[in-house]
Amino acid sequence: MVVSLFTAEIAMFESHIIVYKFVQDLHFFVTGAENENELILVTVLQGFFDAVGLLLRGTVDKKEALENLDLILLCLDEIVDGGIILETDANVIAGKVASHSIDAAAPLSEQTISQALATAREHLARSLLK
């Protein structure tokens, strides 16, 4: 379990509430309309940050984030869909993302880029060996 000393900053920009956190060389932002609840936005940011920390095994920096961008984007996909918050528990989010990254039998449209490339490589190798 990743326990982070989480301090989010809250700001208003034009008609949006912005909740943000800076960690080393990364910037995490969650935005909402001016009538949104700041505590909910902070909870979303906390869940996202902790899930990323779990998936990157505690090494949250630019290099790891770029190498695992597919996992980070899947985290966002698990948290929010069409502006509706689906999940904020970091363990649940990381578990769903990890299960997606393991499932090689999933359709290509549901696979990450690295999974799709690995699947394509595997199919090419099989066709060459026939």
N, CA, C and O atoms as CSV, one atom per row, in Angstrom:
chain,resi,resn,atom,element,x,y,z
A,1,MET,N,N,0.839,-1.174,0.000
A,1,MET,CA,C,0.000,0.000,0.000
A,1,MET,C,C,0.884,1.237,0.000
A,1,MET,O,O,1.802,1.352,0.813
A,2,VAL,N,N,0.612,2.147,-0.898
A,2,VAL,CA,C,1.367,3.384,-0.986
A,2,VAL,C,C,0.677,4.428,-0.116
A,2,VAL,O,O,-0.505,4.723,-0.299
A,3,VAL,N,N,1.419,4.975,0.820
A,3,VAL,CA,C,0.897,6.048,1.651
A,3,VAL,C,C,1.674,7.296,1.292
A,3,VAL,O,O,2.896,7.341,1.438
A,4,SER,N,N,0.973,8.301,0.825
A,4,SER,CA,C,1.654,9.520,0.425
A,4,SER,C,C,1.230,10.664,1.331
A,4,SER,O,O,0.080,10.747,1.761
A,5,LEU,N,N,2.168,11.527,1.606
A,5,LEU,CA,C,1.822,12.750,2.304
A,5,LEU,C,C,1.289,13.688,1.236
A,5,LEU,O,O,2.055,14.319,0.508
A,6,PHE,N,N,-0.001,13.770,1.153
A,6,PHE,CA,C,-0.644,14.423,0.028
A,6,PHE,C,C,-1.049,15.832,0.404
A,6,PHE,O,O,-1.822,16.044,1.338
A,7,THR,N,N,-0.528,16.777,-0.324
A,7,THR,CA,C,-0.962,18.152,-0.159
A,7,THR,C,C,-1.301,18.684,-1.531
A,7,THR,O,O,-0.422,18.879,-2.371
A,8,ALA,N,N,-2.560,18.913,-1.749
A,8,ALA,CA,C,-3.008,19.446,-3.027
A,8,ALA,C,C,-3.235,20.937,-2.878
A,8,ALA,O,O,-3.640,21.422,-1.822
A,9,GLU,N,N,-2.972,21.632,-3.926
A,9,GLU,CA,C,-3.246,23.062,-3.988
A,9,GLU,C,C,-4.535,23.244,-4.771
A,9,GLU,O,O,-4.818,22.486,-5.699
A,10,ILE,N,N,-5.309,24.242,-4.401
A,10,ILE,CA,C,-6.564,24.535,-5.090
A,10,ILE,C,C,-6.504,25.968,-5.582
A,10,ILE,O,O,-6.120,26.875,-4.844
A,11,ALA,N,N,-6.892,26.166,-6.846
A,11,ALA,CA,C,-6.885,27.507,-7.429
A,11,ALA,C,C,-8.106,27.684,-8.326
A,11,ALA,O,O,-8.695,26.710,-8.795
A,12,MET,N,N,-8.468,28.919,-8.551
A,12,MET,CA,C,-9.530,29.254,-9.509
A,12,MET,C,C,-8.853,29.856,-10.732
A,12,MET,O,O,-7.969,30.704,-10.610
A,13,PHE,N,N,-9.273,29.413,-11.904
A,13,PHE,CA,C,-8.775,29.984,-13.147
A,13,PHE,C,C,-9.973,30.192,-14.057
A,13,PHE,O,O,-10.638,29.238,-14.459
A,14,GLU,N,N,-10.238,31.454,-14.375
A,14,GLU,CA,C,-11.438,31.832,-15.105
A,14,GLU,C,C,-12.637,31.238,-14.370
A,14,GLU,O,O,-12.876,31.624,-13.226
A,15,SER,N,N,-13.387,30.343,-14.948
A,15,SER,CA,C,-14.554,29.790,-14.251
A,15,SER,C,C,-14.344,28.309,-13.915
A,15,SER,O,O,-15.297,27.529,-13.906
A,16,HIS,N,N,-13.099,27.931,-13.640
A,16,HIS,CA,C,-12.784,26.546,-13.324
A,16,HIS,C,C,-12.029,26.446,-12.008
A,16,HIS,O,O,-11.218,27.307,-11.667
A,17,ILE,N,N,-12.312,25.376,-11.278
A,17,ILE,CA,C,-11.539,25.042,-10.085
A,17,ILE,C,C,-10.439,24.097,-10.527
A,17,ILE,O,O,-10.692,23.134,-11.251
A,18,ILE,N,N,-9.238,24.369,-10.099
A,18,ILE,CA,C,-8.097,23.527,-10.461
A,18,ILE,C,C,-7.458,23.020,-9.177
A,18,ILE,O,O,-7.079,23.801,-8.303
A,19,VAL,N,N,-7.345,21.708,-9.078
A,19,VAL,CA,C,-6.664,21.063,-7.958
A,19,VAL,C,C,-5.398,20.458,-8.549
A,19,VAL,O,O,-5.453,19.746,-9.551
A,20,TYR,N,N,-4.259,20.743,-7.928
A,20,TYR,CA,C,-3.012,20.272,-8.523
A,20,TYR,C,C,-2.006,19.866,-7.471
A,20,TYR,O,O,-2.086,20.242,-6.301
A,21,LYS,N,N,-1.054,19.080,-7.941
A,21,LYS,CA,C,0.034,18.597,-7.096
A,21,LYS,C,C,1.263,18.461,-7.979
A,21,LYS,O,O,1.180,17.940,-9.091
A,22,PHE,N,N,2.392,18.923,-7.492
A,22,PHE,CA,C,3.663,18.775,-8.190
A,22,PHE,C,C,4.501,17.744,-7.450
A,22,PHE,O,O,4.666,17.829,-6.233
A,23,VAL,N,N,5.033,16.768,-8.186
A,23,VAL,CA,C,5.911,15.751,-7.614
A,23,VAL,C,C,7.127,15.655,-8.518
A,23,VAL,O,O,7.016,15.289,-9.688
A,24,GLN,N,N,8.270,15.980,-7.978
A,24,GLN,CA,C,9.522,16.009,-8.723
A,24,GLN,C,C,9.327,16.797,-10.007
A,24,GLN,O,O,9.121,18.009,-9.957
A,25,ASP,N,N,9.386,16.140,-11.149
A,25,ASP,CA,C,9.254,16.836,-12.426
A,25,ASP,C,C,7.912,16.562,-13.102
A,25,ASP,O,O,7.781,16.758,-14.311
A,26,LEU,N,N,6.921,16.115,-12.345
A,26,LEU,CA,C,5.588,15.846,-12.880
A,26,LEU,C,C,4.568,16.786,-12.243
A,26,LEU,O,O,4.704,17.182,-11.085
A,27,HIS,N,N,3.545,17.133,-13.021
A,27,HIS,CA,C,2.471,17.990,-12.556
A,27,HIS,C,C,1.157,17.246,-12.755
A,27,HIS,O,O,0.839,16.830,-13.868
A,28,PHE,N,N,0.402,17.079,-11.687
A,28,PHE,CA,C,-0.893,16.406,-11.739
A,28,PHE,C,C,-1.981,17.450,-11.528
A,28,PHE,O,O,-1.942,18.206,-10.557
A,29,PHE,N,N,-2.968,17.493,-12.450
A,29,PHE,CA,C,-4.046,18.467,-12.379
A,29,PHE,C,C,-5.393,17.771,-12.510
A,29,PHE,O,O,-5.532,16.804,-13.259
A,30,VAL,N,N,-6.385,18.269,-11.775
A,30,VAL,CA,C,-7.777,17.887,-11.961
A,30,VAL,C,C,-8.559,19.195,-12.017
A,30,VAL,O,O,-8.399,20.054,-11.150
A,31,THR,N,N,-9.395,19.345,-13.022
A,31,THR,CA,C,-10.176,20.571,-13.155
A,31,THR,C,C,-11.663,20.263,-13.096
A,31,THR,O,O,-12.100,19.157,-13.414
A,32,GLY,N,N,-12.421,21.251,-12.687
A,32,GLY,CA,C,-13.867,21.122,-12.634
A,32,GLY,C,C,-14.503,22.492,-12.782
A,32,GLY,O,O,-13.827,23.517,-12.692
A,33,ALA,N,N,-15.788,22.500,-13.007
A,33,ALA,CA,C,-16.521,23.762,-13.115
A,33,ALA,C,C,-16.516,24.462,-11.764
A,33,ALA,O,O,-16.243,23.844,-10.735
A,34,GLU,N,N,-16.818,25.745,-11.775
A,34,GLU,CA,C,-16.760,26.517,-10.537
A,34,GLU,C,C,-17.765,26.061,-9.486
A,34,GLU,O,O,-17.599,26.367,-8.305
A,35,ASN,N,N,-18.799,25.339,-9.891
A,35,ASN,CA,C,-19.787,24.860,-8.927
A,35,ASN,C,C,-19.500,23.440,-8.438
A,35,ASN,O,O,-20.314,22.870,-7.711
A,36,GLU,N,N,-18.365,22.860,-8.819
A,36,GLU,CA,C,-17.986,21.518,-8.357
A,36,GLU,C,C,-17.465,21.573,-6.931
A,36,GLU,O,O,-17.012,22.617,-6.461
A,37,ASN,N,N,-17.533,20.455,-6.260
A,37,ASN,CA,C,-17.045,20.327,-4.892
A,37,ASN,C,C,-15.533,20.097,-4.917
A,37,ASN,O,O,-15.050,19.141,-5.524
A,38,GLU,N,N,-14.796,20.981,-4.254
A,38,GLU,CA,C,-13.331,20.888,-4.245
A,38,GLU,C,C,-12.847,19.608,-3.584
A,38,GLU,O,O,-11.831,19.045,-3.994
A,39,LEU,N,N,-13.559,19.144,-2.570
A,39,LEU,CA,C,-13.140,17.924,-1.882
A,39,LEU,C,C,-13.245,16.702,-2.786
A,39,LEU,O,O,-12.417,15.795,-2.705
A,40,ILE,N,N,-14.245,16.674,-3.633
A,40,ILE,CA,C,-14.375,15.564,-4.584
A,40,ILE,C,C,-13.239,15.616,-5.597
A,40,ILE,O,O,-12.671,14.581,-5.947
A,41,LEU,N,N,-12.906,16.811,-6.068
A,41,LEU,CA,C,-11.798,16.942,-7.017
A,41,LEU,C,C,-10.472,16.529,-6.367
A,41,LEU,O,O,-9.635,15.899,-7.013
A,42,VAL,N,N,-10.283,16.881,-5.100
A,42,VAL,CA,C,-9.071,16.468,-4.379
A,42,VAL,C,C,-9.048,14.948,-4.233
A,42,VAL,O,O,-7.990,14.330,-4.346
A,43,THR,N,N,-10.210,14.343,-3.981
A,43,THR,CA,C,-10.288,12.884,-3.847
A,43,THR,C,C,-9.934,12.197,-5.167
A,43,THR,O,O,-9.259,11.168,-5.167
A,44,VAL,N,N,-10.382,12.754,-6.277
A,44,VAL,CA,C,-10.035,12.205,-7.598
A,44,VAL,C,C,-8.536,12.305,-7.818
A,44,VAL,O,O,-7.902,11.348,-8.264
A,45,LEU,N,N,-7.970,13.462,-7.506
A,45,LEU,CA,C,-6.525,13.647,-7.679
A,45,LEU,C,C,-5.747,12.691,-6.779
A,45,LEU,O,O,-4.756,12.102,-7.211
A,46,GLN,N,N,-6.181,12.537,-5.550
A,46,GLN,CA,C,-5.522,11.614,-4.616
A,46,GLN,C,C,-5.569,10.180,-5.144
A,46,GLN,O,O,-4.557,9.478,-5.133
A,47,GLY,N,N,-6.753,9.743,-5.608
A,47,GLY,CA,C,-6.887,8.390,-6.143
A,47,GLY,C,C,-6.013,8.176,-7.361
A,47,GLY,O,O,-5.368,7.136,-7.492
A,48,PHE,N,N,-5.986,9.159,-8.259
A,48,PHE,CA,C,-5.157,9.057,-9.459
A,48,PHE,C,C,-3.677,8.999,-9.089
A,48,PHE,O,O,-2.944,8.143,-9.583
A,49,PHE,N,N,-3.243,9.901,-8.230
A,49,PHE,CA,C,-1.836,9.949,-7.849
A,49,PHE,C,C,-1.402,8.658,-7.157
A,49,PHE,O,O,-0.339,8.117,-7.463
A,50,ASP,N,N,-2.214,8.168,-6.233
A,50,ASP,CA,C,-1.868,6.933,-5.522
A,50,ASP,C,C,-1.878,5.719,-6.452
A,50,ASP,O,O,-1.038,4.830,-6.312
A,51,ALA,N,N,-2.825,5.672,-7.406
A,51,ALA,CA,C,-2.869,4.560,-8.359
A,51,ALA,C,C,-1.628,4.582,-9.255
A,51,ALA,O,O,-1.045,3.535,-9.538
A,52,VAL,N,N,-1.234,5.753,-9.691
A,52,VAL,CA,C,-0.015,5.872,-10.502
A,52,VAL,C,C,1.193,5.425,-9.673
A,52,VAL,O,O,2.076,4.733,-10.179
A,53,GLY,N,N,1.227,5.822,-8.408
A,53,GLY,CA,C,2.315,5.395,-7.526
A,53,GLY,C,C,2.371,3.884,-7.362
A,53,GLY,O,O,3.452,3.295,-7.352
A,54,LEU,N,N,1.206,3.258,-7.233
A,54,LEU,CA,C,1.164,1.792,-7.133
A,54,LEU,C,C,1.653,1.136,-8.414
A,54,LEU,O,O,2.443,0.193,-8.367
A,55,LEU,N,N,1.189,1.628,-9.556
A,55,LEU,CA,C,1.560,1.016,-10.838
A,55,LEU,C,C,3.025,1.242,-11.182
A,55,LEU,O,O,3.655,0.390,-11.809
A,56,LEU,N,N,3.571,2.381,-10.775
A,56,LEU,CA,C,4.982,2.675,-11.057
A,56,LEU,C,C,5.886,2.224,-9.905
A,56,LEU,O,O,7.068,2.565,-9.867
A,57,ARG,N,N,5.330,1.468,-8.981
A,57,ARG,CA,C,6.053,0.904,-7.844
A,57,ARG,C,C,6.775,1.971,-7.025
A,57,ARG,O,O,7.920,1.786,-6.612
A,58,GLY,N,N,6.087,3.093,-6.797
A,58,GLY,CA,C,6.621,4.147,-5.951
A,58,GLY,C,C,7.590,5.096,-6.618
A,58,GLY,O,O,7.966,6.103,-6.019
A,59,THR,N,N,8.006,4.808,-7.839
A,59,THR,CA,C,8.944,5.674,-8.554
A,59,THR,C,C,8.156,6.585,-9.487
A,59,THR,O,O,7.995,6.284,-10.669
A,60,VAL,N,N,7.674,7.686,-8.955
A,60,VAL,CA,C,6.871,8.614,-9.752
A,60,VAL,C,C,7.780,9.736,-10.225
A,60,VAL,O,O,7.998,10.716,-9.512
A,61,ASP,N,N,8.304,9.584,-11.428
A,61,ASP,CA,C,9.106,10.629,-12.057
A,61,ASP,C,C,8.835,10.623,-13.557
A,61,ASP,O,O,8.142,9.744,-14.069
A,62,LYS,N,N,9.384,11.605,-14.250
A,62,LYS,CA,C,9.074,11.788,-15.667
A,62,LYS,C,C,9.470,10.582,-16.512
A,62,LYS,O,O,8.710,10.168,-17.388
A,63,LYS,N,N,10.631,10.021,-16.264
A,63,LYS,CA,C,11.106,8.882,-17.062
A,63,LYS,C,C,10.163,7.692,-16.927
A,63,LYS,O,O,9.751,7.107,-17.928
A,64,GLU,N,N,9.822,7.333,-15.690
A,64,GLU,CA,C,8.911,6.199,-15.457
A,64,GLU,C,C,7.530,6.493,-16.030
A,64,GLU,O,O,6.886,5.607,-16.592
A,65,ALA,N,N,7.075,7.735,-15.890
A,65,ALA,CA,C,5.748,8.101,-16.396
A,65,ALA,C,C,5.702,7.966,-17.917
A,65,ALA,O,O,4.719,7.464,-18.462
A,66,LEU,N,N,6.743,8.402,-18.600
A,66,LEU,CA,C,6.761,8.287,-20.066
A,66,LEU,C,C,6.858,6.837,-20.519
A,66,LEU,O,O,6.236,6.453,-21.509
A,67,GLU,N,N,7.635,6.027,-19.801
A,67,GLU,CA,C,7.760,4.618,-20.158
A,67,GLU,C,C,6.470,3.838,-19.907
A,67,GLU,O,O,6.229,2.811,-20.542
A,68,ASN,N,N,5.650,4.322,-18.990
A,68,ASN,CA,C,4.408,3.635,-18.637
A,68,ASN,C,C,3.191,4.513,-18.892
A,68,ASN,O,O,2.199,4.436,-18.167
A,69,LEU,N,N,3.268,5.341,-19.916
A,69,LEU,CA,C,2.177,6.263,-20.220
A,69,LEU,C,C,0.876,5.521,-20.505
A,69,LEU,O,O,-0.205,6.020,-20.191
A,70,ASP,N,N,0.970,4.344,-21.092
A,70,ASP,CA,C,-0.243,3.563,-21.358
A,70,ASP,C,C,-0.969,3.214,-20.066
A,70,ASP,O,O,-2.198,3.257,-20.017
A,71,LEU,N,N,-0.230,2.870,-19.027
A,71,LEU,CA,C,-0.853,2.552,-17.739
A,71,LEU,C,C,-1.480,3.784,-17.099
A,71,LEU,O,O,-2.552,3.704,-16.499
A,72,ILE,N,N,-0.811,4.912,-17.231
A,72,ILE,CA,C,-1.335,6.156,-16.671
A,72,ILE,C,C,-2.623,6.562,-17.380
A,72,ILE,O,O,-3.578,6.995,-16.736
A,73,LEU,N,N,-2.651,6.425,-18.692
A,73,LEU,CA,C,-3.866,6.754,-19.439
A,73,LEU,C,C,-4.999,5.785,-19.093
A,73,LEU,O,O,-6.162,6.186,-19.038
A,74,LEU,N,N,-4.669,4.523,-18.861
A,74,LEU,CA,C,-5.694,3.574,-18.419
A,74,LEU,C,C,-6.235,3.954,-17.037
A,74,LEU,O,O,-7.417,3.758,-16.757
A,75,CYS,N,N,-5.376,4.491,-16.182
A,75,CYS,CA,C,-5.839,4.974,-14.870
A,75,CYS,C,C,-6.895,6.058,-15.054
A,75,CYS,O,O,-7.949,6.033,-14.419
A,76,LEU,N,N,-6.597,6.998,-15.924
A,76,LEU,CA,C,-7.576,8.063,-16.185
A,76,LEU,C,C,-8.879,7.490,-16.709
A,76,LEU,O,O,-9.962,7.938,-16.333
A,77,ASP,N,N,-8.767,6.497,-17.579
A,77,ASP,CA,C,-9.952,5.870,-18.154
A,77,ASP,C,C,-10.786,5.152,-17.097
A,77,ASP,O,O,-12.013,5.124,-17.187
A,78,GLU,N,N,-10.128,4.575,-16.099
A,78,GLU,CA,C,-10.843,3.888,-15.026
A,78,GLU,C,C,-11.475,4.866,-14.033
A,78,GLU,O,O,-12.474,4.538,-13.393
A,79,ILE,N,N,-10.900,6.061,-13.903
A,79,ILE,CA,C,-11.392,7.033,-12.933
A,79,ILE,C,C,-12.592,7.806,-13.466
A,79,ILE,O,O,-13.600,7.943,-12.773
A,80,VAL,N,N,-12.490,8.311,-14.691
A,80,VAL,CA,C,-13.518,9.204,-15.236
A,80,VAL,C,C,-13.956,8.713,-16.606
A,80,VAL,O,O,-13.138,8.277,-17.415
A,81,ASP,N,N,-15.258,8.791,-16.853
A,81,ASP,CA,C,-15.807,8.470,-18.170
A,81,ASP,C,C,-16.850,9.524,-18.516
A,81,ASP,O,O,-17.893,9.612,-17.868
A,82,GLY,N,N,-16.567,10.312,-19.525
A,82,GLY,CA,C,-17.504,11.336,-19.958
A,82,GLY,C,C,-17.772,12.384,-18.898
A,82,GLY,O,O,-18.875,12.927,-18.835
A,83,GLY,N,N,-16.792,12.680,-18.068
A,83,GLY,CA,C,-16.952,13.670,-17.019
A,83,GLY,C,C,-17.592,13.135,-15.759
A,83,GLY,O,O,-17.799,13.890,-14.809
A,84,ILE,N,N,-17.913,11.853,-15.724
A,84,ILE,CA,C,-18.522,11.240,-14.550
A,84,ILE,C,C,-17.459,10.436,-13.814
A,84,ILE,O,O,-16.773,9.606,-14.410
A,85,ILE,N,N,-17.330,10.683,-12.533
A,85,ILE,CA,C,-16.337,9.991,-11.711
A,85,ILE,C,C,-16.839,8.580,-11.437
A,85,ILE,O,O,-17.921,8.390,-10.881
A,86,LEU,N,N,-16.038,7.593,-11.835
A,86,LEU,CA,C,-16.409,6.195,-11.651
A,86,LEU,C,C,-15.767,5.577,-10.414
A,86,LEU,O,O,-16.396,4.778,-9.720
A,87,GLU,N,N,-14.521,5.942,-10.137
A,87,GLU,CA,C,-13.771,5.293,-9.069
A,87,GLU,C,C,-12.719,6.247,-8.527
A,87,GLU,O,O,-12.123,7.012,-9.285
A,88,THR,N,N,-12.485,6.207,-7.206
A,88,THR,CA,C,-11.425,7.021,-6.609
A,88,THR,C,C,-10.491,6.204,-5.723
A,88,THR,O,O,-9.496,6.737,-5.232
A,89,ASP,N,N,-10.785,4.932,-5.509
A,89,ASP,CA,C,-9.938,4.079,-4.673
A,89,ASP,C,C,-8.725,3.626,-5.491
A,89,ASP,O,O,-8.864,2.930,-6.497
A,90,ALA,N,N,-7.539,4.032,-5.043
A,90,ALA,CA,C,-6.308,3.757,-5.788
A,90,ALA,C,C,-6.067,2.262,-5.976
A,90,ALA,O,O,-5.600,1.848,-7.038
A,91,ASN,N,N,-6.372,1.452,-4.979
A,91,ASN,CA,C,-6.147,0.005,-5.093
A,91,ASN,C,C,-7.048,-0.615,-6.151
A,91,ASN,O,O,-6.615,-1.485,-6.907
A,92,VAL,N,N,-8.286,-0.175,-6.207
A,92,VAL,CA,C,-9.220,-0.692,-7.214
A,92,VAL,C,C,-8.781,-0.255,-8.613
A,92,VAL,O,O,-8.776,-1.055,-9.550
A,93,ILE,N,N,-8.412,1.020,-8.743
A,93,ILE,CA,C,-7.974,1.549,-10.040
A,93,ILE,C,C,-6.737,0.792,-10.530
A,93,ILE,O,O,-6.699,0.322,-11.667
A,94,ALA,N,N,-5.727,0.680,-9.663
A,94,ALA,CA,C,-4.489,-0.014,-10.044
A,94,ALA,C,C,-4.764,-1.478,-10.359
A,94,ALA,O,O,-4.154,-2.033,-11.273
A,95,GLY,N,N,-5.667,-2.112,-9.623
A,95,GLY,CA,C,-6.013,-3.507,-9.896
A,95,GLY,C,C,-6.659,-3.688,-11.255
A,95,GLY,O,O,-6.340,-4.631,-11.979
A,96,LYS,N,N,-7.572,-2.781,-11.605
A,96,LYS,CA,C,-8.223,-2.872,-12.916
A,96,LYS,C,C,-7.224,-2.630,-14.039
A,96,LYS,O,O,-7.250,-3.322,-15.056
A,97,VAL,N,N,-6.347,-1.651,-13.858
A,97,VAL,CA,C,-5.340,-1.353,-14.885
A,97,VAL,C,C,-4.381,-2.520,-15.030
A,97,VAL,O,O,-4.028,-2.897,-16.147
A,98,ALA,N,N,-3.956,-3.096,-13.917
A,98,ALA,CA,C,-3.042,-4.240,-13.966
A,98,ALA,C,C,-3.701,-5.429,-14.646
A,98,ALA,O,O,-3.040,-6.153,-15.391
A,99,SER,N,N,-4.987,-5.646,-14.406
A,99,SER,CA,C,-5.669,-6.771,-15.050
A,99,SER,C,C,-5.824,-6.530,-16.547
A,99,SER,O,O,-5.788,-7.477,-17.333
A,100,HIS,N,N,-5.996,-5.268,-16.949
A,100,HIS,CA,C,-6.053,-4.963,-18.383
A,100,HIS,C,C,-4.708,-5.228,-19.052
A,100,HIS,O,O,-4.654,-5.725,-20.177
A,101,SER,N,N,-3.627,-4.893,-18.356
A,101,SER,CA,C,-2.313,-5.039,-18.969
A,101,SER,C,C,-1.880,-6.493,-19.059
A,101,SER,O,O,-0.974,-6.815,-19.828
A,102,ILE,N,N,-2.505,-7.378,-18.291
A,102,ILE,CA,C,-2.160,-8.798,-18.330
A,102,ILE,C,C,-2.994,-9.550,-19.361
A,102,ILE,O,O,-2.528,-10.554,-19.900
A,103,ASP,N,N,-4.193,-9.104,-19.646
A,103,ASP,CA,C,-5.150,-9.811,-20.484
A,103,ASP,C,C,-4.773,-9.709,-21.967
A,103,ASP,O,O,-5.187,-8.770,-22.647
A,104,ALA,N,N,-3.992,-10.667,-22.467
A,104,ALA,CA,C,-3.556,-10.654,-23.867
A,104,ALA,C,C,-4.659,-11.107,-24.807
A,104,ALA,O,O,-4.559,-10.874,-26.012
A,105,ALA,N,N,-5.711,-11.749,-24.301
A,105,ALA,CA,C,-6.798,-12.218,-25.151
A,105,ALA,C,C,-7.845,-11.137,-25.403
A,105,ALA,O,O,-8.819,-11.371,-26.119
A,106,ALA,N,N,-7.652,-9.968,-24.826
A,106,ALA,CA,C,-8.616,-8.883,-25.019
A,106,ALA,C,C,-8.567,-8.403,-26.463
A,106,ALA,O,O,-7.526,-8.517,-27.109
A,107,PRO,N,N,-9.679,-7.864,-26.988
A,107,PRO,CA,C,-9.664,-7.333,-28.348
A,107,PRO,C,C,-8.660,-6.190,-28.472
A,107,PRO,O,O,-8.367,-5.502,-27.494
A,108,LEU,N,N,-8.142,-5.995,-29.673
A,108,LEU,CA,C,-7.122,-4.967,-29.891
A,108,LEU,C,C,-7.606,-3.588,-29.458
A,108,LEU,O,O,-6.807,-2.779,-28.987
A,109,SER,N,N,-8.897,-3.305,-29.607
A,109,SER,CA,C,-9.416,-1.986,-29.241
A,109,SER,C,C,-9.325,-1.735,-27.741
A,109,SER,O,O,-9.358,-0.580,-27.316
A,110,GLU,N,N,-9.212,-2.783,-26.925
A,110,GLU,CA,C,-9.138,-2.630,-25.479
A,110,GLU,C,C,-7.728,-2.843,-24.944
A,110,GLU,O,O,-7.520,-2.790,-23.732
A,111,GLN,N,N,-6.765,-3.080,-25.815
A,111,GLN,CA,C,-5.400,-3.310,-25.364
A,111,GLN,C,C,-4.611,-2.003,-25.363
A,111,GLN,O,O,-4.939,-1.063,-26.086
A,112,THR,N,N,-3.576,-1.961,-24.546
A,112,THR,CA,C,-2.678,-0.822,-24.568
A,112,THR,C,C,-1.805,-0.922,-25.811
A,112,THR,O,O,-1.776,-1.960,-26.473
A,113,ILE,N,N,-1.107,0.139,-26.124
A,113,ILE,CA,C,-0.249,0.149,-27.315
A,113,ILE,C,C,0.824,-0.923,-27.211
A,113,ILE,O,O,1.082,-1.639,-28.180
A,114,SER,N,N,1.447,-1.040,-26.056
A,114,SER,CA,C,2.501,-2.042,-25.906
A,114,SER,C,C,1.942,-3.456,-26.018
A,114,SER,O,O,2.600,-4.339,-26.568
A,115,GLN,N,N,0.722,-3.680,-25.496
A,115,GLN,CA,C,0.091,-4.995,-25.633
A,115,GLN,C,C,-0.222,-5.278,-27.098
A,115,GLN,O,O,0.026,-6.381,-27.584
A,116,ALA,N,N,-0.760,-4.296,-27.794
A,116,ALA,CA,C,-1.116,-4.485,-29.198
A,116,ALA,C,C,0.128,-4.796,-30.022
A,116,ALA,O,O,0.087,-5.662,-30.896
A,117,LEU,N,N,1.230,-4.106,-29.758
A,117,LEU,CA,C,2.475,-4.380,-30.481
A,117,LEU,C,C,3.001,-5.776,-30.154
A,117,LEU,O,O,3.487,-6.479,-31.040
A,118,ALA,N,N,2.909,-6.177,-28.898
A,118,ALA,CA,C,3.358,-7.516,-28.517
A,118,ALA,C,C,2.496,-8.582,-29.183
A,118,ALA,O,O,3.010,-9.603,-29.638
A,119,THR,N,N,1.185,-8.347,-29.240
A,119,THR,CA,C,0.281,-9.290,-29.900
A,119,THR,C,C,0.586,-9.378,-31.388
A,119,THR,O,O,0.622,-10.471,-31.954
A,120,ALA,N,N,0.806,-8.229,-32.024
A,120,ALA,CA,C,1.141,-8.213,-33.449
A,120,ALA,C,C,2.461,-8.933,-33.710
A,120,ALA,O,O,2.586,-9.680,-34.680
A,121,ARG,N,N,3.441,-8.705,-32.843
A,121,ARG,CA,C,4.739,-9.364,-32.974
A,121,ARG,C,C,4.585,-10.883,-32.862
A,121,ARG,O,O,5.206,-11.641,-33.606
A,122,GLU,N,N,3.749,-11.305,-31.923
A,122,GLU,CA,C,3.507,-12.726,-31.707
A,122,GLU,C,C,2.832,-13.367,-32.925
A,122,GLU,O,O,3.213,-14.459,-33.349
A,123,HIS,N,N,1.832,-12.682,-33.481
A,123,HIS,CA,C,1.150,-13.198,-34.674
A,123,HIS,C,C,2.085,-13.262,-35.873
A,123,HIS,O,O,2.035,-14.210,-36.656
A,124,LEU,N,N,2.936,-12.254,-36.014
A,124,LEU,CA,C,3.905,-12.239,-37.116
A,124,LEU,C,C,4.894,-13.393,-36.965
A,124,LEU,O,O,5.214,-14.068,-37.943
A,125,ALA,N,N,5.377,-13.618,-35.752
A,125,ALA,CA,C,6.319,-14.704,-35.516
A,125,ALA,C,C,5.667,-16.051,-35.824
A,125,ALA,O,O,6.313,-16.917,-36.415
A,126,ARG,N,N,4.411,-16.251,-35.442
A,126,ARG,CA,C,3.715,-17.501,-35.733
A,126,ARG,C,C,3.542,-17.707,-37.225
A,126,ARG,O,O,3.718,-18.818,-37.727
A,127,SER,N,N,3.191,-16.625,-37.949
A,127,SER,CA,C,2.973,-16.768,-39.393
A,127,SER,C,C,4.290,-17.034,-40.117
A,127,SER,O,O,4.287,-17.719,-41.139
A,128,LEU,N,N,5.398,-16.523,-39.630
A,128,LEU,CA,C,6.688,-16.775,-40.252
A,128,LEU,C,C,7.177,-18.199,-39.991
A,128,LEU,O,O,7.885,-18.777,-40.816
A,129,LEU,N,N,6.802,-18.757,-38.853
A,129,LEU,CA,C,7.241,-20.101,-38.508
A,129,LEU,C,C,6.433,-21.195,-39.198
A,129,LEU,O,O,6.846,-22.355,-39.194
A,130,LYS,N,N,5.305,-20.854,-39.784
A,130,LYS,CA,C,4.467,-21.862,-40.455
A,130,LYS,C,C,5.061,-22.291,-41.760
A,130,LYS,O,O,4.487,-23.131,-42.453
